[in-house]
Amino acid sequence: MIQDDIIVFGDYNWKVLDVKDDKLLIVSEDIIELHWYHREFTGVTWADCALRNYLNNEFYTKFSSNEKSKILAVTNTNLNNQWFRTKGGTDTLDKVFLLSLEEVCTYFGNSAGNLLVKGKQRWLIDDDNNEMRKAKFGSENHWWRLRSPGYYDRTSASVQSNGCVYVRGKGVYGRPKDGGGVRPALWLKT
């Protein structure tokens, strides 16, 4: 496997983001469903949000026993939002997770430099890598969630339907109306 390959695992197609020794970091090629980050509009971090619980429990159970044996539990560092200094919360042990701001800016082209310096970019990163970050839900491009916090603790960062990284983020519940796209990620033993 090499970076950007598409593999089939479980019922989904996955894009390979990273290859390290005998493991792969993969993310669903498309948005698999729409889901709120949390169950109410309140301050919450990835460690305590309803979407993390759903991915590591209900969603995880959709894999067969053999597939589960290949999914690695990893410690995710949940950094503060670099532009707005919103707290990212504690590190988490996850089998299935969402990508962070840092990961989406690293693995979908190289926008990491744009994440480091807010400059004139008030709310989002709009650069040459937008096309790589676009994802479909059904037949249409749709926005998708990241695990990183947004502007304040009632928002999570996201990727817009046009591929811009929305560092400011969208509400964890209630608005926008559809809850947001989910592109699960996981580390897989090869």
C-alpha positions as CSV (number, residue, x, y, z in Angstrom):
1,M,0.0,0.0,0.0
2,I,1.1,3.5,-0.7
3,Q,-0.4,6.9,0.3
4,D,-3.6,7.8,-1.6
5,D,-4.4,4.2,-2.5
6,I,-8.0,3.2,-2.1
7,I,-8.7,-0.1,-0.2
8,V,-11.8,-1.9,0.8
9,F,-12.3,-2.7,4.5
10,G,-15.6,-3.7,6.1
11,D,-18.4,-2.2,4.0
12,Y,-16.5,1.0,2.9
13,N,-13.8,2.2,0.6
14,W,-10.9,3.9,2.5
15,K,-8.2,6.3,1.4
16,V,-4.7,5.4,2.7
17,L,-3.3,8.6,4.4
18,D,-0.1,7.2,5.9
19,V,2.0,4.0,6.0
20,K,4.2,3.2,9.0
21,D,5.9,-0.1,9.3
22,D,3.1,-2.7,9.4
23,K,0.2,-0.3,9.8
24,L,-1.9,2.1,7.7
25,L,-3.8,5.3,8.6
26,I,-7.0,5.2,6.6
27,V,-10.1,7.5,6.3
28,S,-13.3,6.7,4.6
29,E,-13.2,7.8,0.9
30,D,-16.7,9.3,1.2
31,I,-18.9,10.7,4.0
32,I,-20.6,7.6,5.4
33,E,-23.4,9.3,7.3
34,L,-24.5,12.6,8.9
35,H,-24.2,12.8,12.6
36,W,-24.1,15.5,15.3
37,Y,-20.8,16.0,17.3
38,H,-22.8,16.0,20.5
39,R,-26.4,15.5,21.8
40,E,-26.9,19.1,23.0
41,F,-25.5,22.6,22.3
42,T,-23.0,22.8,25.1
43,G,-19.2,23.1,25.5
44,V,-17.6,19.7,24.8
45,T,-14.3,18.3,23.6
46,W,-13.6,15.2,21.6
47,A,-12.9,13.2,24.7
48,D,-16.5,13.6,25.9
49,C,-18.6,14.1,22.8
50,A,-21.4,11.7,21.7
51,L,-19.8,11.2,18.2
52,R,-16.6,9.7,19.7
53,N,-18.7,7.4,21.8
54,Y,-20.8,6.4,18.8
55,L,-17.7,5.7,16.6
56,N,-15.9,3.6,19.2
57,N,-19.0,1.6,20.1
58,E,-22.0,1.3,17.8
59,F,-20.0,2.0,14.6
60,Y,-17.1,-0.2,15.6
61,T,-19.5,-3.2,16.1
62,K,-20.3,-3.1,12.4
63,F,-16.9,-4.7,11.7
64,S,-16.5,-8.5,11.8
65,S,-14.4,-10.1,14.5
66,N,-11.6,-10.6,12.0
67,E,-11.7,-7.0,10.9
68,K,-11.8,-5.8,14.5
69,S,-8.6,-7.8,15.2
70,K,-6.9,-5.6,12.6
71,I,-8.0,-2.2,14.0
72,L,-5.4,-0.7,16.4
73,A,-6.3,1.3,19.5
74,V,-4.3,4.5,19.3
75,T,-3.7,7.5,21.6
76,N,-4.9,10.7,19.9
77,T,-3.4,13.9,21.1
78,N,-6.2,16.6,21.0
79,L,-4.4,19.9,20.5
80,N,-5.9,23.3,21.2
81,N,-7.3,25.2,18.2
82,Q,-4.2,27.0,17.0
83,W,-6.0,30.1,15.8
84,F,-8.5,30.6,18.6
85,R,-6.8,28.8,21.5
86,T,-9.9,26.8,22.2
87,K,-9.0,23.8,24.5
88,G,-8.7,20.5,22.7
89,G,-9.2,18.5,25.8
90,T,-7.4,15.4,27.1
91,D,-5.7,12.7,25.0
92,T,-8.0,9.9,24.1
93,L,-7.6,6.2,23.3
94,D,-9.6,5.5,20.2
95,K,-10.1,2.7,17.7
96,V,-12.2,4.9,15.4
97,F,-11.9,8.6,15.3
98,L,-12.2,11.8,13.2
99,L,-9.1,13.5,11.8
100,S,-7.8,16.6,13.6
101,L,-7.0,20.0,12.0
102,E,-3.4,19.1,12.0
103,E,-4.0,15.7,10.3
104,V,-6.3,17.1,7.6
105,C,-3.8,19.9,6.8
106,T,-0.9,17.3,6.6
107,Y,-2.5,14.4,4.8
108,F,-4.6,16.3,2.2
109,G,-1.8,18.1,0.4
110,N,0.4,20.3,2.6
111,S,-1.6,23.1,4.3
112,A,0.2,22.7,7.6
113,G,2.0,26.0,7.0
114,N,-1.3,27.8,6.6
115,L,-2.6,26.3,9.9
116,L,0.5,27.7,11.7
117,V,-0.1,31.3,10.7
118,K,-3.5,32.8,10.9
119,G,-2.5,36.1,9.2
120,K,-5.3,37.3,6.9
121,Q,-7.1,34.0,7.0
122,R,-9.9,34.9,9.4
123,W,-12.0,31.8,9.5
124,L,-10.7,29.2,7.1
125,I,-7.9,27.8,5.1
126,D,-8.6,28.3,1.4
127,D,-5.7,27.0,-0.7
128,D,-4.6,24.8,-3.6
129,N,-5.4,21.7,-1.6
130,N,-9.2,22.3,-1.4
131,E,-9.9,19.8,-4.2
132,M,-8.2,17.0,-2.3
133,R,-10.3,17.6,0.8
134,K,-13.7,17.5,-0.9
135,A,-15.9,14.6,0.0
136,K,-19.3,13.4,-1.2
137,F,-22.3,12.3,0.7
138,G,-24.4,10.5,-1.9
139,S,-23.8,12.3,-5.2
140,E,-23.1,15.7,-3.8
141,N,-20.1,17.4,-2.1
142,H,-20.9,17.9,1.6
143,W,-19.1,19.4,4.6
144,W,-17.5,17.0,7.1
145,R,-16.4,17.2,10.8
146,L,-13.0,17.1,12.4
147,R,-12.4,16.2,16.0
148,S,-10.6,19.5,16.8
149,P,-12.4,22.3,18.5
150,G,-13.5,25.4,16.5
151,Y,-13.8,29.0,17.6
152,Y,-15.1,28.1,21.0
153,D,-16.1,25.0,22.9
154,R,-19.5,24.6,21.3
155,T,-18.1,24.2,17.8
156,S,-15.9,21.6,16.1
157,A,-13.6,22.4,13.2
158,S,-14.7,21.0,9.8
159,V,-14.0,20.9,6.1
160,Q,-16.5,22.8,3.9
161,S,-18.1,21.2,0.8
162,N,-15.7,23.2,-1.4
163,G,-12.7,21.7,0.5
164,C,-11.8,24.7,2.6
165,V,-10.7,23.9,6.2
166,Y,-13.1,25.7,8.4
167,V,-10.9,26.4,11.4
168,R,-13.7,28.4,13.1
169,G,-16.0,25.4,13.0
170,K,-19.7,24.6,13.1
171,G,-22.0,24.0,16.1
172,V,-21.8,20.7,17.9
173,Y,-25.6,20.4,17.9
174,G,-28.6,22.2,16.4
175,R,-27.0,24.2,13.6
176,P,-26.4,23.6,10.8
177,K,-29.5,21.5,10.4
178,D,-27.9,18.2,9.2
179,G,-25.3,17.6,11.9
180,G,-22.3,17.2,9.5
181,G,-20.6,14.5,7.5
182,V,-18.7,11.7,9.2
183,R,-15.5,10.4,7.6
184,P,-14.2,7.9,10.2
185,A,-10.4,7.3,10.4
186,L,-8.5,4.4,12.0
187,W,-5.1,2.7,12.1
188,L,-5.1,-0.7,10.5
189,K,-2.6,-3.6,10.9
190,T,-1.4,-4.8,7.5
